[in-house]
Amino acid sequence: MRINRPDDGCLQVAALVLAVLMVAPPGHAQEIEPRRWSHLPIGANFGGLGYAYTTGDISLEPELRIPERQIRSPNPRCEIHPELRIVRKSARVDIAQPYQFGHWTGTVNGVPAKVDREGLANTSARFAVEPRGRAATRGKEFAEYRASAEHETIVGLGLVLQFPPANTTMTN
């Protein structure tokens, strides 16, 4: 019986991939936006309003002596998404501006305390292009493609920039 063994080139590639994964910094990949990589008609502009409400306990180091920490934070958001074409491929620019309200409560060194924050949160700008997928189309041609396509494979590349707000209002 003969046992097939992977060639040295395959083992070297596997070792390189493993080494890169071991030293790579952690990545943040949570984006809760449905159909982010869908094909959309070129020249279309989309806008959106959103709302998120966060509540819960906050984990801090015990040395800070701030037990029983809680947060309540309602956050409205508005955004715009113009669709465009770059080298016959679909591309888009997303610009989003959230506004944050935060109410934190807890005890600091045994004394009850609270703090409120309000103001613009980080503005985010995202540029994305789909190098693999259907060529960018407009109007009628786009509608015909969507009606006939059962499945499609899209590969997208995106760059996100976040800009800190200039000012946040603090009250105690």
C-alpha positions, 0 to 999 in steps of 0.5 A: 500500500502506497501512502501519498505525502504532500510535496514540500512546496505545499507544506511550506505554503501551509507553514507560511500561512500558519506563521502569518496567522499567528502573528497577525493582529486581531481584526474587527469584522462585525458589520451588521449591514444586510446586502453590503456587497450586492450589485446595485445600479450605477448612478443610483443614490441610497440613503438610510436612517438607523437606530441602535440601543445598547444597554448592559454591564461594563467590564473593568479591571477590579483595581479601578474600584468601580463596581456595579457599572452599567450603560444605556446608550441610544444611537441614531445614525444617518448615511448615504450610499452613492453607486458608481463605476470604476474600470467597468466594475461596481463601486460605492462610497458610504458615508455615515454619521452617528449621534450618541447619547450615553448614560453610565452609572456605577459606584466609584470608591463606594460613592454612587456616580453617574456621567452622561455624554452626548454628541457626534460619534465617529464619522465613517467613510467607506470606499468599496469596489467589487473586482470579481463579479458582474460588470457595472450596469445602469437601469434597464440592463441592470434590471434584466441581469437581476431578473435572469441571475440565479446566483452570483459570486462577488469579491469585494475590497473595501477601505474604511476611514473613521474620523473622530468628532470635534466635540462631545458634550459632557454633563454630570 
